[in-house]
Amino acid sequence: MGQFDVFVNPVANLRRVYPYLVVLQSSVGQSSSHDHVVAPIVPRGSLASVAGRLTPAVTIESVPSLVLVPVLSTIRRTELKQPIATLATERSALMAAIDYLFFGV
């Protein structure tokens, strides 16, 4: 499992609101942890007014979407099955959102 891999949200009752999760935790932190830090991904149309520095725009399965960095959470590694995509090409935007959230830069 790699940093920025995208998974279908394994929590069925949250999947309607947050259909996907992206792993933000680096592989260094993954090796010693049973949980992974993730951020939910939502279709852009469902929260269009929230787009900004803390919510990078991405495309998942041809759907314009937003990564909700302020809604970080953890999930058991065993709950994340097969990745459906990667956001590695969006690394700069995701790191900028994390930096802005925690350090204001």
N, C-alpha and C positions, 0 to 999 in steps of 0.2 A: 504494500500500500504506500503510495507516494504522496508527498505534500502536494496539495492542490488537486488531488483526485476527487471526482464528483460521484456521489452515490444517490440512489433513490432513498428517500427518508424511510428508515425501517420502522418508525413509529407510526403505525397505521392511522391513528386518530389525529395526527398532526400533518399527515401527507397532503391533505386538501389545501392547507394554508402554506405549508413549507414542503413542496414536493421533492426538493433535493437538498443535500448537504455537501459542503466542500471541506476537506481536511485542510486545516491551516497549520497544524503542528508539524514541525520539521521531523525528518526521519531520525534525527539524533534523539529527540524526545520520545519518539514512538517505541523505541526498543526497550525502554524500561517502564512503560506504562501500559495499563490495561485499558485506559481511556484515551480518546483522541479529542483534541480541541477542534470543533467544527463551527461553521457558520451556515445558516440556512440560505437557500437560494429560492427566490420567488419570481413568478412571471412579472415582468415590468408593468404590465397593465393593472395588476392588482394593487400596486403601491407606487404609482407613477410620481406622486408628489414627494416621495422620499429620496429620489435620485440625488446623489451628491458625492462628496469626497468619502463619506463613510459607507457608501453603498455602490461599489463599482458595478458598472454595466457589463454584462457578459451574455453570451448566447449558449443555451443548453438545448440540444436536440432541435435546432432551428427556431427556438423561442427566445426572444429578447427577455433577459432576466436581470435581476439585481441580487448581489451578494450582500446580505445584511450583517456586516461586520459588527455592529453594536449589539447584535443578538447572539454573541458567542455562547457556546455551550460545550459540554463534553458528552461523549457517547462511548459505550463499550466497543472496543475494537472488534469483538466477535459479532456485533450487530451489523457491521458494515460488510456487505457481501462482495459483489462484483462491481468495480467502478464502471460507470457508463461514459465518462469523459474525463478530461483533465483541463484544468485552467492554468497550466504552467505558462502558457503564452501571455496570461494576464498577471503574471507575478508582480510586475512593477505597480500596477494599480492596486492589487491586494495588499502588498507591503506598505504602500502609501496610506491606505485606509487604516491598517493596523497601527502604523506610526502615529497617524493623526488621532486615533482613538486613545492611545495610551500616553503619547508624548506631546500631542498638540502641534506636531510639525508635519 
